[in-house]
Amino acid sequence: MNEADDAILEYFQELETDTGHRIALPPTALWYNLVEELGVLDRSQNTISRRMNVLSDAGLLEKTDEKRGYYRVTDRGIAYLEGELEASDLDQVD
């Protein structure tokens, strides 16, 4: 896990609605918001996309639309953010 991974997961968590609906976004939209709008990361679009694939492989994000590449945070991703899972509990997230 790295700074980009945490920022990605935290942003998705913030997008959860009051009714518990989790918003799905493609890597480009996520990159635009984290880098261009909020300035919380200084990473390329390719890096964000690659990290989202890694987080998906670890079960922290789920791909909701294979064709268009939309992702959203999973219960496991929320558990990690809330301290219920340690990075060492995760499969290789490199």
N, C-alpha and C positions, 0 to 999 in steps of 0.2 A: 504494500500500500504506500502511496506517496501523496504529496500535496494535491495533485490534480485529481486523484481518486476521491479524496475526502471532499474536495470542492464540488465534484460532479454529484456525489451522493447527497451532500447537504443541499445543493440546489434543487435536486429532485424532491427531497423531503419537504423543502419549503413550498413547493408547488402543490402539495397535497391539499385538497379542498377541505372545508369544514365538515363535509359529509363523508370524508375518507376516500374520495376519488383521487387516484394518482394520475397526474398528467404525464403523457408520453411525448417525447421530443426526439427529433433526429440529431445526430452529432453536430451538424452545422448550426442549428438553432441554439443548441447548448453552448457551443463555442462562442457564438456571437454574444450571447448574454454574459457569460463568465469573463470573456476577454475584452470585448469591445464596449459593452454597456457598463458592466460593474467593475472591470479592471482587477478582479480578484486573482486572475492567472495570467501568465505570459507564456502561452503555449500555442502551437500551431493547430489548425483544424485537424490535420492528420494525427497529431498526438492525442487530441481529445477523442477522435473516432477510435483509435487503437485502444486507448484506455477503457472506453465504453465496452468494447468487445471483450477485454480482459475481465472487467467487472461482471459482464454477462456470463462468461465462462465460470466465474466463481459463484454465481447465483445471487449476486448483489443487485444486478439489474436484470430485467427480462426484455427480450426483443418482442415487441407487440405486433410489429408489422415487418416481416422478413423482406418483402419487396421494397419498401420505402425506408427501412432501417430505423424505425421508431423504437425507443426504449423507455422504460419506467422503472422506478425503484421497486424492489421486492420486500417482502417481510424480513427476509434475511439481511437485506441492505439496511433497513430501519433498525434491526437488532444490533448490527455493527455500530451504527451511529449512536445508539443509546447505550453503548458499552456492554451489551449482553454477549457480544462476540469479540474476541481479540483477533488482531491480524494473524496471530500464530494459529488460530483455529480455522483459518481459511485455507483453501487449497492454494497452491502457488499463485500468488497475485504479483507478478513481476512485470 
